[in-house]
Amino acid sequence: AALLSVSGWASAQISGTVTVGTGGTYSNFSALASAISGSGVSGALTVNVISNITESVTVSFTQNASNPTTATNTITINGNGYNFSNSATNAAILMNGMDYMTIDGLVIQKTGTGTAQFGIIFQNQANYNTIENCTIEYTNLSSGSTAGGAYIAFTGSTTSATSTGTSHNGSYNIIDNNLMRTTNSNSPGPCYGIAVNGGSSVYSSTPSNNTFSNNTIQNFYYFGFRNYYTNGDQFVNNDISRANATTN
């Protein structure tokens, strides 16, 4: 009976307020994402980050089919200025069909040296999400590539920033007031600041309507923005520079 009780609790939908970090409800973002993806939500969920977190794998927030997020059953992650240091080969965070999630005030650090690193990837129609007041930074990147990663990418691939499918990778998302930068000396930055790939079969009739506003993008290698097959996306009041550029 005790084992059944524990099992039922572990698989229950979550809502209310939880914490993530040392001593928290969830020790890291992978544990949080597993709970959300595996069980879904039963109401609005607030997640407070309470410590710096280090992980070596991509954290995949995947929409739960039975108990998905909605306009009322939202998820808000308050980063509270803490660092999420991530050494995964590709993305730190993958929004895999995830909707109605806000990430606010988190410092996402990509600590690897490879050029195919991403801060956040949106794919599989990840809609109505907000990334705001965050810092996405590369701490050890020293070389550039014209086929590399991005601070943020809407792409159908976890390894390529330019993968376009038949449907939009994400719609009605807000990327606002974020700082995207490199921190080591003379780093050229990732290939793209922000790469957006919409749906090649639907873009002429179906709006994507993503908004990219008030962001500061520094030290990208190739394109500040790359925007393909979208409809209604807005790029407003962004500060884009590449002080460390020596080629391209």
Wavefront OBJ file of the C-alpha trace (Angstrom):
o trace
v 0.000 0.000 0.000
v 2.849 2.356 0.841
v 4.558 1.671 -2.483
v 1.327 2.283 -4.370
v 0.856 5.534 -2.495
v 4.351 6.751 -3.360
v 3.909 5.725 -6.995
v 0.613 7.607 -7.234
v 2.148 10.746 -5.749
v 5.130 10.604 -8.097
v 2.938 10.458 -11.201
v 0.396 13.083 -10.071
v -0.204 16.214 -12.078
v 1.441 19.243 -10.530
v 0.302 22.782 -9.806
v 0.817 25.481 -7.221
v 4.349 26.526 -6.238
v 7.467 24.352 -6.307
v 11.196 25.000 -6.111
v 14.137 23.760 -8.140
v 17.764 23.662 -7.009
v 19.711 22.484 -3.995
v 17.247 21.410 -1.320
v 14.256 22.179 -3.518
v 11.255 20.172 -4.659
v 13.319 19.197 -7.715
v 17.101 19.062 -7.585
v 17.598 20.238 -11.170
v 15.767 21.253 -14.340
v 15.838 17.736 -15.768
v 13.841 16.449 -12.805
v 11.361 19.299 -13.171
v 10.992 18.742 -16.920
v 10.494 15.006 -16.398
v 7.646 15.652 -13.947
v 5.966 18.172 -16.245
v 6.370 16.079 -19.365
v 5.428 12.824 -17.672
v 2.389 13.912 -15.658
v 1.305 17.301 -16.955
v -0.292 20.051 -14.901
v -3.628 20.330 -13.114
v -3.486 24.098 -12.648
v -1.154 27.063 -12.863
v 2.376 26.188 -11.761
v 5.004 28.567 -10.371
v 8.602 27.342 -10.213
v 11.124 29.269 -8.128
v 14.817 28.615 -8.750
v 16.660 28.669 -5.403
v 20.280 27.931 -6.356
v 22.714 27.726 -9.234
v 22.240 24.523 -11.229
v 24.718 22.598 -13.402
v 23.719 19.929 -15.931
v 25.388 18.116 -18.818
v 22.276 17.138 -20.796
v 19.616 19.005 -22.738
v 16.571 19.766 -20.595
v 13.517 18.875 -22.697
v 10.167 20.355 -21.756
v 7.741 18.185 -23.742
v 4.010 18.837 -23.724
v 1.966 16.203 -21.897
v -0.844 15.023 -24.175
v -3.329 14.174 -21.417
v -2.796 17.135 -19.086
v -1.300 19.905 -21.199
v -0.609 23.488 -20.291
v -3.338 25.942 -21.300
v -4.048 29.666 -21.140
v -5.057 29.151 -17.497
v -2.856 26.180 -16.588
v 0.388 28.008 -17.245
v 3.954 27.413 -16.061
v 6.125 30.281 -14.815
v 9.784 29.651 -14.015
v 11.306 32.440 -11.937
v 15.061 32.200 -12.401
v 15.735 34.817 -9.704
v 19.091 35.612 -11.318
v 20.569 32.170 -10.683
v 22.851 30.424 -13.190
v 21.885 27.366 -15.180
v 25.274 26.097 -16.442
v 24.844 23.571 -19.214
v 27.521 21.619 -21.104
v 25.255 19.605 -23.445
v 26.529 19.338 -27.011
v 23.463 21.118 -28.376
v 20.645 22.953 -26.561
v 20.502 23.826 -22.901
v 16.678 23.938 -23.039
v 14.387 22.338 -25.620
v 10.789 23.532 -25.838
v 9.333 20.453 -27.523
v 5.734 21.323 -28.366
v 5.503 23.118 -25.021
v 2.904 25.867 -24.663
v 2.200 28.623 -22.154
v 5.519 28.506 -20.340
v 7.372 31.598 -19.140
v 11.053 31.622 -18.205
v 11.925 34.854 -16.411
v 15.245 36.063 -15.032
v 17.354 32.939 -15.560
v 21.035 33.061 -16.555
v 21.583 30.273 -19.080
v 25.277 29.523 -19.532
v 26.522 27.312 -22.353
v 29.887 26.088 -21.105
v 31.056 23.852 -23.974
v 33.490 24.709 -26.749
v 31.592 23.303 -29.745
v 30.011 25.562 -32.345
v 26.691 23.655 -32.464
v 25.513 24.888 -29.068
v 22.120 26.516 -28.490
v 20.641 28.336 -25.558
v 16.974 27.522 -26.231
v 15.337 25.622 -29.108
v 11.618 25.848 -29.963
v 10.150 23.058 -32.087
v 7.026 20.979 -32.809
v 4.652 23.943 -32.555
v 5.786 25.312 -29.222
v 3.323 28.185 -28.812
v 2.459 31.047 -26.454
v 5.708 30.891 -24.494
v 7.667 33.815 -23.077
v 11.408 34.163 -22.502
v 12.048 37.435 -20.692
v 14.711 39.174 -18.628
v 17.095 36.256 -19.128
v 20.777 36.140 -19.993
v 21.968 33.535 -22.492
v 25.738 33.409 -22.630
v 28.553 31.280 -24.003
v 31.443 31.050 -21.564
v 34.016 28.964 -23.483
v 33.255 29.407 -27.178
v 36.404 30.509 -29.031
v 35.686 29.704 -32.697
v 32.882 30.428 -35.142
v 31.014 28.528 -37.834
v 28.588 29.485 -40.587
v 26.634 26.284 -39.825
v 26.588 26.480 -36.053
v 24.146 27.173 -33.245
v 22.233 30.159 -31.917
v 21.301 31.805 -28.677
v 17.659 31.039 -29.570
v 16.421 28.969 -32.517
v 13.041 27.933 -33.844
v 14.080 24.798 -35.710
v 12.913 21.274 -36.399
v 16.333 19.858 -35.549
v 18.255 19.627 -32.293
v 21.553 19.927 -34.168
v 20.834 22.484 -36.907
v 19.558 26.040 -36.559
v 17.975 26.087 -40.022
v 15.583 23.120 -40.137
v 12.184 24.007 -41.604
v 9.195 21.654 -41.549
v 5.665 21.893 -42.877
v 4.306 23.507 -39.670
v 5.634 26.426 -37.651
v 8.156 25.426 -35.020
v 6.589 27.989 -32.700
v 3.892 30.661 -32.835
v 2.769 33.545 -30.615
v 5.935 33.393 -28.541
v 7.477 36.463 -26.900
v 11.249 36.860 -26.601
v 11.701 40.101 -24.678
v 14.410 42.029 -22.841
v 17.043 39.298 -22.879
v 20.830 39.668 -23.027
v 22.645 37.298 -25.399
v 26.422 37.410 -25.231
v 29.778 35.705 -24.923
v 31.908 36.216 -21.834
v 35.355 34.890 -22.738
v 37.887 37.121 -24.470
v 37.409 37.738 -28.220
v 34.753 35.050 -28.629
v 33.004 35.404 -32.004
v 29.709 34.084 -30.682
v 27.355 31.451 -32.084
v 26.503 31.369 -35.786
v 23.151 33.117 -35.275
v 21.804 35.496 -32.716
v 18.230 34.300 -33.267
v 17.257 31.850 -36.023
v 13.557 31.493 -36.828
v 12.236 28.808 -39.175
v 8.516 28.713 -39.814
v 6.428 26.232 -41.775
v 7.186 26.004 -45.482
v 3.657 24.759 -46.275
v 1.635 27.132 -44.088
v 3.481 30.433 -43.875
v 1.450 32.153 -46.607
v -1.862 31.515 -44.826
v -1.105 30.845 -41.162
v 0.497 33.489 -38.934
v 3.395 32.657 -36.657
v 3.179 36.026 -34.884
v 6.267 35.699 -32.700
v 7.628 38.889 -31.140
v 11.328 39.592 -30.575
v 11.664 42.834 -28.672
v 14.092 44.835 -26.538
v 16.806 42.175 -26.696
v 20.532 42.890 -26.685
v 22.398 40.495 -28.981
v 26.195 40.583 -28.921
v 28.964 38.755 -30.741
v 27.122 36.564 -33.200
v 29.302 35.076 -35.963
v 27.146 35.146 -39.107
v 23.515 36.404 -38.883
v 22.002 38.570 -36.159
v 18.540 37.362 -37.200
v 17.704 34.638 -39.710
v 13.973 34.561 -40.437
v 12.477 32.084 -42.934
v 8.896 31.020 -43.776
v 7.223 33.109 -41.077
v 4.132 35.294 -41.148
v 3.592 38.262 -38.839
v 6.774 37.960 -36.761
v 7.890 41.283 -35.281
v 11.427 42.445 -34.511
v 11.238 45.577 -32.383
v 13.830 47.680 -30.536
v 16.603 45.100 -30.497
v 20.234 46.179 -29.991
v 22.427 44.012 -32.230
v 26.226 44.227 -32.328
v 29.289 42.100 -33.012
v 32.259 43.749 -31.388
v 34.440 40.642 -31.658
v 33.778 39.919 -35.338
v 36.923 39.430 -37.434
v 35.425 37.519 -40.409
v 32.058 37.138 -42.173
l 1 2 3 4 5 6 7 8 9 10 11 12 13 14 15 16 17 18 19 20 21 22 23 24 25 26 27 28 29 30 31 32 33 34 35 36 37 38 39 40 41 42 43 44 45 46 47 48 49 50 51 52 53 54 55 56 57 58 59 60 61 62 63 64 65 66 67 68 69 70 71 72 73 74 75 76 77 78 79 80 81 82 83 84 85 86 87 88 89 90 91 92 93 94 95 96 97 98 99 100 101 102 103 104 105 106 107 108 109 110 111 112 113 114 115 116 117 118 119 120 121 122 123 124 125 126 127 128 129 130 131 132 133 134 135 136 137 138 139 140 141 142 143 144 145 146 147 148 149 150 151 152 153 154 155 156 157 158 159 160 161 162 163 164 165 166 167 168 169 170 171 172 173 174 175 176 177 178 179 180 181 182 183 184 185 186 187 188 189 190 191 192 193 194 195 196 197 198 199 200 201 202 203 204 205 206 207 208 209 210 211 212 213 214 215 216 217 218 219 220 221 222 223 224 225 226 227 228 229 230 231 232 233 234 235 236 237 238 239 240 241 242 243 244 245 246 247 248
